[in-house]
Amino acid sequence: MSAESESGQVNVGGAADQLWAGGQALDRAIHEFTVDEDPVLDPVLMPWDVIGSAAHVRMLEHSGLLATADAGRLLDALRELHREAREGSLRIRPEQEDGHTALEQALSDRVGNAGRRVHLGRSRNDQVILALRLYLRDALLHLGGDVADMASAFVEFGERHDGMVMPGYTHMRRAMPSSVSQWSLAFAEGLIEELEALESVWARLDRCPLGAAAGFGVPLPIDREHTAELLGFTRVQRNPIDVISSRGRHELALLQWLASVGGVLEKYLWDLAVFSTGEYGIVDLPEAFTTGSSIMPQKRNPDVVELARARCRELRGLAGQLEQLAGGLPSSYHRDSQLMKAPVLRAVQRARGLFAVLKRLIPAVVMHPERLQAACSDELYAAHEASRRASEGLPFRDAYAQVGAEIRNGSFKPDRDQLSTAVDQNGRAPACWSEITAAGHWLEARRVQTDRCLEGLWTSPEDEHSAGV
């Protein structure tokens, strides 16, 4: 239990419980201010902190800095702590301030002095960067899978409505003939571009930061390449000052990618909100995705669409918040970095929830073919007819004037059958499928590679030595 003096100082379980306290009693207000949200946020990162610690233990043993027997005991304890962290039973006590302290003290409680050796050759600075890097690498693969699923849902929707005409809108007014397929595939194409961009975000995360310590390296013969290999990274983030200075930079790349994905989805959600109004009436939202009014019995509101649209803007806001927190700092470590965790973790959480709902919404939307057909009135073919006449030798501006005059005097009667070939009914569904499949294979390959490496972390050092590894 915490004990507080009349001066407001607090001795929380003994000064040793704060790894950075220097043996001094802490002022409660200062303690709460500096700890902030860490006890709430860190449980998400603790499984990854455990994994990073396991790799660090194996590297220390590999480098001759930790006895094989101690490494074995530590790995056994870390394997159990990893299970507890995933289940949520590994708790951060108030006096422990964050997950790093909780983990180190749990190790010391279970394996004695060997647990106190685990911090050799690393700092809390590179420890938290590694935990975040591992978490974000895993999150990016899940998010990429969600984006691929949404792209597939858009392609399937377009194929299911192949040949169904639809007005194309500019300035929210009917402009030219289009198709449901072309409309749906537009969002698939946008998400495919984001899947391509995902690979560059992965490349930024695919660098192992451990070994930078406080930001100036470690005066010990550690093997950073071995740590990277154990964790499935293809390279080491070489310069230790850059490692610490990059706090927020790689996270921002992921959040900006999420905001860009949100930008694609936001336009779709806007379209649904508009097209499902009584004034347009060309789309119906499934009842499960709407809510009733507390006062108007007849009314159904597109709450899910509107909340999802707001989530897209929220992703931009969280990216902007992180950009502000990460900007304006000198090189190396500053405590400002602690506040960067919240927008990062929230953005990933919000995106996963948003994508999960949209994967269900996209295939459930109902189109009204008869209303779509009626909305594609003759004047929507004006640009097509002007282009047809110009292709026969008439200057385009003259053709444009002719068609405009005919529309105004009511004599414009386009040959829809002749002009229909100009309307992209099918889009590029085969090409979309090919690109989505390729993205899926890429994501799966990364998943298999990282999973294999992380599973191998728990192999006993004694077993490796006996096998000659």
N, C-alpha and C positions, 0 to 999 in steps of 0.2 A: 504493500500500500504506500501511497505517497504521503510524506509528512511535510507540512507547511509551517514555517515560523511566522512570528508576528510581523516580521519585516516583509513578508511576501515571498521569501526564498523558499524553494522546495527541494527536498532531498528525495528524489523519486527512486526508491529501492536501493539507495546508495549511489554515489557519484559515478561508480564504475559502470552503471547501466547506460550512461551516455558515453559512447566511445570517444567523443570529441570534447567532453566537458572538462578535461584536465584536472579532475579531482575536486572541482569547485561545486558548491551548491548553486542551484539554478533558480532564478526568479521565475515564478509561475507564468507571469505574463510574457516574459521573453521566451520561455520554453514553448508555450502554446503558439506564439507568433512564428518562431522558427520551425516548429514541427508542421504547423499548418495542416494540410490535407493528407500528408504522407501516410498516416495510419489507415486512411480510407482508400487511398489510391494504390498503395504498394501491394496489397494482396493479389492484384492482377499480375504484377511483375514477379512475385515471389517464386512461382515455378521456374521462371527463366533465370532468376538469380541463383536458384539451386543448381540448375543445369550449368550455368557459367562457373559456379564454384566447383562442380565436379570436374569440368575440363581443366580448371586451374590446379586442382589437386593432382590430376593425372600428369599435367605438365611439370609440376614441382617434383613429382616422383621420377619422371622421365629425365629430368635435368639433374638428378642427384641431390636435390634440395629438401627432400622429404623421404623419410624411411618408407620402404614398401609396406611394412606392417601398418604404419600409421595411415598411409594412403588407403589401404584396404578398409580399415575401420571407418575412416572418413567417408569413403564411397558407400559403404553399407548404410551409414547414418544418413547420408545425402539422398540415397535412393528412397528411404522411408520418409524423409522430409519432403521429397518431391511429391510423393503420393499424398501426404497431408496437405501440402500447398495446393495441389490440384483439387482436393476435396474441400478446401476452405477451412480445415481444422487447425492449420498452423497459424496461430494468432499473433498479432502485434500488441503487446501490452502498452498501456499509456506511457509508461516510463521508458519504453524502448525507442520511441520516436519514429522508427521506420523499419522497413523489412530487412535491411542489411544488419542492423543490430539484433533483431529478433532471430535471424538465421544464424549469426555467429554465436550468439548465446545458446541457442538450441543445440548447436554442434558441441559446444563446450560442456553443456549439461550431459550429453550422451556419450562423448568419447574423451572427456577430460582435457588434458593439456594438448592433445592432438588437435582439438577444435580451435585452440588458440593459435595454432601455427598456420591456419588456412589463409590468413591475410598476408602472409609473406609474399612480397613481390607484386602486390597490387594495392590500389587505393580505392576508397569509396567512389572516387571520380570515374575511374575507368570501369569499376564494378557496375555502377548504375547505367553507364553508356552501353555496356555489353548486354545487360538485362533488357534495356529498351530495344537494342538492335535485334536481339533474338525474338523479342515479342513482336516487333514490327515486321520482321521477316516472315514470321508465321502468319501474322494478320494479313499481310499483303497477298499471300497465297490464297487464303480464305476469301478475301475481298475480290481477288482476281477471278476465283471460281464463281462468285456471285455475279460479277459483271458478265462473265461468259454465259451464265445461265439466263440472265436478262436479255442479252443479245440473242440467244437462241429462242427465247419466248417471243421476241419481236419478229424474228424470221418466220417462226411457225404461225404467228398471227397473220402475217402478210400472205403466206402460202394458203392459209385457210380461207382468206378473203380474196383470192386471186380473181381478177376480172371485175371486181366491184369498183365502180367509178366513185369519185369523190371530188368535191371542189378543192382547188388549191387556193389558199388565202394569203393575201398580203394586206397589211394595215388592218387585219381582222375583217377584211371584206373579200367576197368571192372574186377570184382573179382569172384563173385558168383551170382547165380540167386536169385532174390528177387521179389517183387511185388509192384505195385503202392500203394496198400492198406497198406502193411507193412511200406513203406516209409512214407506215410501220417500219419499213426497211431503213428509212432515214435514221431512226434511233438505233437500229442495229448497227448501221455503219458508224455512227458516232461512238458507240461503245466499243466497236472493233478498234477504232483509232486509240481509244483509251487502253485497250489491252496491249496494243503495240507500245504505248508510252510506259506501261507498267514495267516492261523489261529494263528500261533505263533507271526507274526507281529502284528496282531490285539490285541493279549493278551498284548503286550508291550504298545500299544496305549490306552488300556482300563483301564487307571488309571487317576483319576482326580488330576491335580496338584494345583488347586486353593486353597489358604489358606497358601501356603508356603511364600507368600509375597516376600520380598527381598531375602529370603533364610534362615530365622531363625524363621519363624512362626509369629503369630499375638498375641499381648497381650490383646486379647479380647475373649469373650465366643462365638466364631464362631462355626458353625456346618459343618465341611468339608464333613461328610458323607451325609448330606442333599443336599449339592451342587452336589456331585457325583450322587446321586439318581436323582436329577432334570435333569441332563444332560445325563442320561443313561449310566454312567460308572458303572461297577460292583465293583469297589474298589477305594480307595483313595491312591495316591502315598504318603506314610506316612511321610518320613523324608524330612523336608523342604530343607535341604542342598542338598540332593540327587535330589530333584525336579529341582533345578537350575543347578546342575552339570550335569543333564541328557540332557540339551539342546544340541541338535545335535545327541545324542545317539539313541533316538527312531526314529528320522528322518532318520538317517543313515541306520537303519534296513530296513526301507521302500525302500530307494533308492537302497540298495544292493539287495533287493528282485526284484525291477524293473530291475536292471542290470542282474540278473539271468534269469528273463523272457526274456530279450533281447538276452541273450546267446542262448536260445532255438530258438528264431525266426531268429537270425542271420544266423544260419546254414541252415535253410530253404531258406532264401533269397539268400545265396550263391549258394545253389543248383539250384534255379531258374535262377540265372544269368548265371551259367555254362551250365545247361541243355538246355537253350533256345538259345545258340550259334549255328551257322551253323555247327560247328564241331560235336556237340552232336545231336542237332536237334530233341530231344525227347519231348520238351515242347514248347508251344507257349504262349506268354504273350498277353493278350487282348490289343488291340490297345490303349484303354483308359489309360492304365498303361505304355505306352511308349511315347516317343517324337521323332520328326523327327530331321534330321541333317540340320544345316544351309547351308551346302555346298554340301552334298551328297544326291541326291533326293531319292535314293533307301533305305536309312538307317533308321531303327527304333532302338532307344536306350532304354535300360531298366532303365530309370531315376528313376522311382518310386521305383523299387527294390533296386537300388543303394543308393538312399537317405534313404530309410527305413533301409537298412543295416548300413548306417552311423549313423542313430538315435540310433540303438542298441549300437554302440560304444560310442555315446554321453552319453547314460545313464550310462555307466561305468565311463566315464569321470566326470560326475556330482557327482556320488557317491564318486569318488576319491577326487574331490574338497572339498566336504563336510567333508570327513574324515580328510583332511589336516587342514581345518578350525577348526574342533571340537577337534583335537588332540593337545597335548602339552600345555594344560592349567591347572592351579591349580583348586581346587574345588571352588564352589560358582560362583558368576556372574562376567563376564568380558565383556567389550563392543565388543570384537571379535565376540561374538555370533550374533551380528546384521548382519554380512556378511553371516551367514548360511542360511538366508531366501532365497536368490536368487537361489542357486542350488537346493534347495528343491522344490520351486514353479516351476522352469523351468523343472525339471525332471518329475513332475506330468503332466505338460502341454505337454511336448514332448511325454510322454508315451501315453496319451489319444489320441493325434493326430496320433501316429504310429499305435496304436491298431485299431483305426477307419478305417484307410486305409487297414490294413491287413484283417480285417473282410470282406471287399469287394473283396480283391485280391484272397484270398484262394479259394473260390468257382468258380472264373472266369478263373483259369488256365486251359489250354487245353493240354491234353496228346495225343501222337501219337502212337496208339497201334501197327501199322504195323512196325514203326521204333523201338519201344521197343522190339517187337518180334524178329526182325532181329538182334538187338544188343545182344540178349541172345543166342549167338553161343554155339557150343558144348563144347568148353573148359571151359565155366563157370560151367559146371557140374562135373569138375574134382574132386573137394573135395568130392562131394556127392558120386561119383563112388568109390573113394578110401575108403570112410567110409563104403560103401555097401560091398565091397570085404573083408574089415577087419572084418565086422560083421559076415562073413561066416567062419572066422577062420584064415585068412591070417594076419600076423603081419602088423600093419598099415604102417610101414616104407617100407615094401616090396610092399604093395598095392600102396603106394604113388609113389614108383619108377616105378612100372608097368605102372600106368596111365601117368606119366610123359613121359616115353619112347614112349607110344602110341601117345601122342599128338605130340611129336617131329617127329615121322615117318609118321604121317598123318593117322593112323589107328584107332584113338579113336572115337568110335561111341556110346555114352551113350544112354541107354534106357530112354528117357525123361519121358515117361508115368510112368515107374516104380519109377523114382526118383522124380517125381513132388510132391509127398506127403511130401517130405522134405522141400519144399518151402512154407513158411508161406504166403499163399495168403490172408487170412482174418485178421490176427492179432488177436487183442482182442477187437473188437468193442463192444460187449455186456458189457464187464467189463468196458470199457471206458465210455459208456453211463451211467452206474450205478454210477460211481464215479463223473462224471460231474453233474448228477442230484443231488447227495448228496451235492456237493459243492454249487450248486445253492440254495438248500433249506437252507443251513447254511447262505449264504449271505443274503437271503431274510429275515430270522429270525432276523439277526442283523439289517437290514434296518428297519423292522417293529418296533423293540424295540426302536431304537434311534429316529425314526420319531415320535413315540407316546410320548416319553419323551419331545422332543423339542416342539411339538405342545402344550403340557400341560403347558409349561412355561408361556404362555400368559394368563392363567386363572387369573382373578382378585383376589388379596388377600382378598378383602371384600367378594367375592363369596365363597371362600374357608372357611372363618370364619363362614359365615352364614350357610354353609352346614355342619359345624362341622368337616372339614377335618383337 
